[in-house]
Amino acid sequence: MEMIGGILTVSVTDDTQEVMISHAASGTDAEEAHNIVIMPRYARHLAHVLIEQADIAEAESRAKELAQTRGSRSKPRSAERD
């Protein structure tokens, strides 16, 4: 079993050898976890999509940080003379 971010667990079912993703709602016990059970090929596809989306999110975050950094560095010339 693999714990991800402290809120998700990923494991393989004992009976069908499928991939199970579990998310326990805050304040509930393990018996009330929400489960997604998928075939291994769909788990691989999900992993691929997650990687693509993470790449997009990181690129957008970097672009936003860069734009903010550039914006804070540029002062009007009149302000530089004061």
VMD Tcl script that builds the backbone (N, CA, C; Angstrom):
set m [mol new atoms 246]
animate dup $m
set s [atomselect $m all]
$s set {name element resname resid chain x y z} {
  {N N MET 1 A 0.849 -1.174 0.000}
  {CA C MET 1 A 0.000 0.000 0.000}
  {C C MET 1 A 0.895 1.239 0.000}
  {N N GLU 2 A 0.496 2.214 -0.771}
  {CA C GLU 2 A 1.256 3.459 -0.904}
  {C C GLU 2 A 0.376 4.614 -0.424}
  {N N MET 3 A 0.906 5.441 0.487}
  {CA C MET 3 A 0.180 6.620 0.966}
  {C C MET 3 A 0.643 7.824 0.162}
  {N N ILE 4 A -0.303 8.611 -0.333}
  {CA C ILE 4 A 0.013 9.776 -1.159}
  {C C ILE 4 A -0.579 11.014 -0.502}
  {N N GLY 5 A 0.288 11.957 -0.194}
  {CA C GLY 5 A -0.166 13.219 0.367}
  {C C GLY 5 A -0.895 13.103 1.696}
  {N N GLY 6 A -0.782 11.988 2.348}
  {CA C GLY 6 A -1.426 11.795 3.631}
  {C C GLY 6 A -2.927 11.584 3.565}
  {N N ILE 7 A -3.507 11.591 2.352}
  {CA C ILE 7 A -4.967 11.457 2.261}
  {C C ILE 7 A -5.422 10.338 1.328}
  {N N LEU 8 A -4.545 9.911 0.433}
  {CA C LEU 8 A -4.898 8.848 -0.516}
  {C C LEU 8 A -4.042 7.625 -0.247}
  {N N THR 9 A -4.631 6.467 -0.445}
  {CA C THR 9 A -3.848 5.236 -0.445}
  {C C THR 9 A -4.103 4.522 -1.763}
  {N N VAL 10 A -3.069 3.894 -2.263}
  {CA C VAL 10 A -3.165 3.129 -3.500}
  {C C VAL 10 A -2.671 1.723 -3.195}
  {N N SER 11 A -3.480 0.743 -3.577}
  {CA C SER 11 A -3.114 -0.651 -3.318}
  {C C SER 11 A -3.685 -1.534 -4.418}
  {N N VAL 12 A -3.393 -2.817 -4.318}
  {CA C VAL 12 A -3.907 -3.813 -5.264}
  {C C VAL 12 A -4.897 -4.686 -4.501}
  {N N THR 13 A -6.053 -4.924 -5.098}
  {CA C THR 13 A -7.055 -5.774 -4.451}
  {C C THR 13 A -6.529 -7.209 -4.374}
  {N N ASP 14 A -6.912 -7.904 -3.330}
  {CA C ASP 14 A -6.462 -9.286 -3.144}
  {C C ASP 14 A -7.165 -10.251 -4.084}
  {N N ASP 15 A -8.433 -9.984 -4.357}
  {CA C ASP 15 A -9.215 -10.952 -5.111}
  {C C ASP 15 A -9.134 -10.773 -6.629}
  {N N THR 16 A -9.148 -9.544 -7.118}
  {CA C THR 16 A -9.191 -9.331 -8.575}
  {C C THR 16 A -7.906 -8.739 -9.157}
  {N N GLN 17 A -6.944 -8.444 -8.292}
  {CA C GLN 17 A -5.679 -7.841 -8.706}
  {C C GLN 17 A -5.898 -6.562 -9.536}
  {N N GLU 18 A -6.855 -5.763 -9.102}
  {CA C GLU 18 A -7.085 -4.460 -9.707}
  {C C GLU 18 A -6.487 -3.406 -8.784}
  {N N VAL 19 A -6.373 -2.193 -9.287}
  {CA C VAL 19 A -5.797 -1.107 -8.515}
  {C C VAL 19 A -6.920 -0.395 -7.772}
  {N N MET 20 A -6.713 -0.168 -6.469}
  {CA C MET 20 A -7.716 0.513 -5.658}
  {C C MET 20 A -7.118 1.801 -5.109}
  {N N ILE 21 A -7.819 2.904 -5.347}
  {CA C ILE 21 A -7.449 4.207 -4.811}
  {C C ILE 21 A -8.479 4.525 -3.743}
  {N N SER 22 A -8.022 4.806 -2.528}
  {CA C SER 22 A -8.936 5.085 -1.420}
  {C C SER 22 A -8.691 6.481 -0.892}
  {N N HIS 23 A -9.779 7.165 -0.579}
  {CA C HIS 23 A -9.715 8.501 0.012}
  {C C HIS 23 A -10.669 8.519 1.199}
  {N N ALA 24 A -10.119 8.694 2.376}
  {CA C ALA 24 A -10.962 8.779 3.567}
  {C C ALA 24 A -11.309 10.237 3.803}
  {N N ALA 25 A -12.585 10.511 3.936}
  {CA C ALA 25 A -13.020 11.878 4.230}
  {C C ALA 25 A -12.489 12.267 5.604}
  {N N SER 26 A -12.167 13.507 5.764}
  {CA C SER 26 A -11.643 14.024 7.022}
  {C C SER 26 A -12.584 13.682 8.170}
  {N N GLY 27 A -12.030 13.141 9.251}
  {CA C GLY 27 A -12.829 12.835 10.430}
  {C C GLY 27 A -13.569 11.519 10.382}
  {N N THR 28 A -13.362 10.721 9.327}
  {CA C THR 28 A -14.033 9.424 9.263}
  {C C THR 28 A -13.009 8.319 9.449}
  {N N ASP 29 A -13.486 7.147 9.755}
  {CA C ASP 29 A -12.560 6.027 9.910}
  {C C ASP 29 A -12.351 5.320 8.573}
  {N N ALA 30 A -11.443 4.387 8.555}
  {CA C ALA 30 A -11.069 3.696 7.317}
  {C C ALA 30 A -12.244 2.951 6.690}
  {N N GLU 31 A -13.210 2.534 7.514}
  {CA C GLU 31 A -14.362 1.804 6.980}
  {C C GLU 31 A -15.232 2.688 6.087}
  {N N GLU 32 A -15.146 4.002 6.249}
  {CA C GLU 32 A -15.970 4.915 5.472}
  {C C GLU 32 A -15.194 5.550 4.316}
  {N N ALA 33 A -14.098 4.950 3.928}
  {CA C ALA 33 A -13.292 5.484 2.834}
  {C C ALA 33 A -14.034 5.351 1.512}
  {N N HIS 34 A -13.767 6.280 0.625}
  {CA C HIS 34 A -14.317 6.227 -0.727}
  {C C HIS 34 A -13.287 5.528 -1.606}
  {N N ASN 35 A -13.706 4.516 -2.335}
  {CA C ASN 35 A -12.785 3.718 -3.136}
  {C C ASN 35 A -13.086 3.821 -4.623}
  {N N ILE 36 A -12.025 3.814 -5.395}
  {CA C ILE 36 A -12.117 3.682 -6.849}
  {C C ILE 36 A -11.313 2.434 -7.187}
  {N N VAL 37 A -11.922 1.482 -7.849}
  {CA C VAL 37 A -11.235 0.251 -8.232}
  {C C VAL 37 A -11.225 0.191 -9.756}
  {N N ILE 38 A -10.013 0.114 -10.329}
  {CA C ILE 38 A -9.882 0.119 -11.786}
  {C C ILE 38 A -8.887 -0.946 -12.241}
  {N N MET 39 A -9.042 -1.333 -13.489}
  {CA C MET 39 A -8.145 -2.321 -14.087}
  {C C MET 39 A -6.754 -1.697 -14.241}
  {N N PRO 40 A -5.713 -2.520 -14.215}
  {CA C PRO 40 A -4.353 -2.003 -14.325}
  {C C PRO 40 A -4.124 -1.100 -15.543}
  {N N ARG 41 A -4.690 -1.429 -16.703}
  {CA C ARG 41 A -4.450 -0.590 -17.886}
  {C C ARG 41 A -5.071 0.785 -17.710}
  {N N TYR 42 A -6.228 0.868 -17.020}
  {CA C TYR 42 A -6.832 2.172 -16.758}
  {C C TYR 42 A -6.045 2.940 -15.697}
  {N N ALA 43 A -5.458 2.206 -14.759}
  {CA C ALA 43 A -4.608 2.854 -13.753}
  {C C ALA 43 A -3.394 3.493 -14.429}
  {N N ARG 44 A -2.812 2.798 -15.417}
  {CA C ARG 44 A -1.671 3.372 -16.159}
  {C C ARG 44 A -2.102 4.618 -16.932}
  {N N HIS 45 A -3.281 4.563 -17.548}
  {CA C HIS 45 A -3.783 5.718 -18.280}
  {C C HIS 45 A -4.025 6.889 -17.322}
  {N N LEU 46 A -4.626 6.614 -16.168}
  {CA C LEU 46 A -4.847 7.647 -15.161}
  {C C LEU 46 A -3.518 8.253 -14.728}
  {N N ALA 47 A -2.519 7.422 -14.505}
  {CA C ALA 47 A -1.197 7.924 -14.109}
  {C C ALA 47 A -0.630 8.854 -15.181}
  {N N HIS 48 A -0.781 8.471 -16.432}
  {CA C HIS 48 A -0.286 9.297 -17.541}
  {C C HIS 48 A -1.005 10.650 -17.562}
  {N N VAL 49 A -2.314 10.641 -17.420}
  {CA C VAL 49 A -3.093 11.880 -17.422}
  {C C VAL 49 A -2.703 12.756 -16.227}
  {N N LEU 50 A -2.505 12.154 -15.069}
  {CA C LEU 50 A -2.096 12.916 -13.890}
  {C C LEU 50 A -0.733 13.579 -14.099}
  {N N ILE 51 A 0.191 12.870 -14.714}
  {CA C ILE 51 A 1.508 13.447 -14.995}
  {C C ILE 51 A 1.376 14.621 -15.953}
  {N N GLU 52 A 0.581 14.464 -16.996}
  {CA C GLU 52 A 0.374 15.565 -17.945}
  {C C GLU 52 A -0.226 16.785 -17.258}
  {N N GLN 53 A -1.238 16.569 -16.437}
  {CA C GLN 53 A -1.889 17.686 -15.755}
  {C C GLN 53 A -0.957 18.338 -14.735}
  {N N ALA 54 A -0.135 17.542 -14.064}
  {CA C ALA 54 A 0.841 18.101 -13.119}
  {C C ALA 54 A 1.863 18.959 -13.854}
  {N N ASP 55 A 2.302 18.512 -15.027}
  {CA C ASP 55 A 3.234 19.305 -15.836}
  {C C ASP 55 A 2.619 20.643 -16.230}
  {N N ILE 56 A 1.364 20.623 -16.643}
  {CA C ILE 56 A 0.666 21.862 -17.029}
  {C C ILE 56 A 0.546 22.793 -15.819}
  {N N ALA 57 A 0.132 22.259 -14.682}
  {CA C ALA 57 A -0.041 23.074 -13.477}
  {C C ALA 57 A 1.280 23.702 -13.042}
  {N N GLU 58 A 2.370 22.924 -13.091}
  {CA C GLU 58 A 3.678 23.462 -12.705}
  {C C GLU 58 A 4.139 24.546 -13.669}
  {N N ALA 59 A 3.930 24.335 -14.956}
  {CA C ALA 59 A 4.340 25.335 -15.948}
  {C C ALA 59 A 3.562 26.635 -15.752}
  {N N GLU 60 A 2.260 26.539 -15.508}
  {CA C GLU 60 A 1.447 27.729 -15.282}
  {C C GLU 60 A 1.866 28.447 -14.003}
  {N N SER 61 A 2.196 27.686 -12.977}
  {CA C SER 61 A 2.644 28.270 -11.718}
  {C C SER 61 A 3.968 29.007 -11.903}
  {N N ARG 62 A 4.900 28.374 -12.629}
  {CA C ARG 62 A 6.198 29.022 -12.898}
  {C C ARG 62 A 6.014 30.293 -13.706}
  {N N ALA 63 A 5.146 30.264 -14.715}
  {CA C ALA 63 A 4.902 31.441 -15.546}
  {C C ALA 63 A 4.305 32.572 -14.706}
  {N N LYS 64 A 3.403 32.239 -13.809}
  {CA C LYS 64 A 2.788 33.246 -12.953}
  {C C LYS 64 A 3.830 33.853 -12.012}
  {N N GLU 65 A 4.667 33.018 -11.413}
  {CA C GLU 65 A 5.720 33.509 -10.524}
  {C C GLU 65 A 6.691 34.405 -11.276}
  {N N LEU 66 A 7.061 34.013 -12.485}
  {CA C LEU 66 A 7.975 34.806 -13.293}
  {C C LEU 66 A 7.360 36.158 -13.633}
  {N N ALA 67 A 6.092 36.168 -13.996}
  {CA C ALA 67 A 5.414 37.420 -14.322}
  {C C ALA 67 A 5.347 38.329 -13.096}
  {N N GLN 68 A 5.102 37.771 -11.928}
  {CA C GLN 68 A 5.057 38.569 -10.699}
  {C C GLN 68 A 6.442 39.111 -10.359}
  {N N THR 69 A 7.482 38.301 -10.558}
  {CA C THR 69 A 8.849 38.737 -10.287}
  {C C THR 69 A 9.236 39.872 -11.225}
  {N N ARG 70 A 8.932 39.738 -12.477}
  {CA C ARG 70 A 9.241 40.793 -13.449}
  {C C ARG 70 A 8.454 42.058 -13.146}
  {N N GLY 71 A 7.210 41.895 -12.756}
  {CA C GLY 71 A 6.370 43.044 -12.437}
  {C C GLY 71 A 6.868 43.812 -11.228}
  {N N SER 72 A 7.395 43.123 -10.222}
  {CA C SER 72 A 7.873 43.797 -9.018}
  {C C SER 72 A 9.237 44.445 -9.240}
  {N N ARG 73 A 9.984 43.985 -10.221}
  {CA C ARG 73 A 11.300 44.564 -10.512}
  {C C ARG 73 A 11.206 45.846 -11.318}
  {N N SER 74 A 10.186 45.945 -12.145}
  {CA C SER 74 A 10.105 47.112 -13.017}
  {C C SER 74 A 9.420 48.259 -12.303}
  {N N LYS 75 A 10.155 49.363 -12.109}
  {CA C LYS 75 A 9.626 50.571 -11.508}
  {C C LYS 75 A 9.598 51.645 -12.577}
  {N N PRO 76 A 8.663 52.550 -12.469}
  {CA C PRO 76 A 8.678 53.669 -13.406}
  {C C PRO 76 A 9.957 54.474 -13.212}
  {N N ARG 77 A 10.506 55.009 -14.296}
  {CA C ARG 77 A 11.754 55.767 -14.214}
  {C C ARG 77 A 11.643 56.955 -13.268}
  {N N SER 78 A 10.485 57.584 -13.193}
  {CA C SER 78 A 10.320 58.720 -12.286}
  {C C SER 78 A 10.480 58.276 -10.829}
  {N N ALA 79 A 10.051 57.071 -10.513}
  {CA C ALA 79 A 10.179 56.565 -9.156}
  {C C ALA 79 A 11.642 56.257 -8.830}
  {N N GLU 80 A 12.441 55.889 -9.837}
  {CA C GLU 80 A 13.843 55.589 -9.599}
  {C C GLU 80 A 14.646 56.845 -9.268}
  {N N ARG 81 A 14.243 57.994 -9.779}
  {CA C ARG 81 A 14.973 59.234 -9.542}
  {C C ARG 81 A 14.700 59.806 -8.169}
  {N N ASP 82 A 13.579 59.470 -7.558}
  {CA C ASP 82 A 13.205 60.046 -6.260}
  {C C ASP 82 A 14.049 59.550 -5.142}
}
mol reanalyze $m
mol bondsrecalc $m
mol representation Tube
mol addrep $m
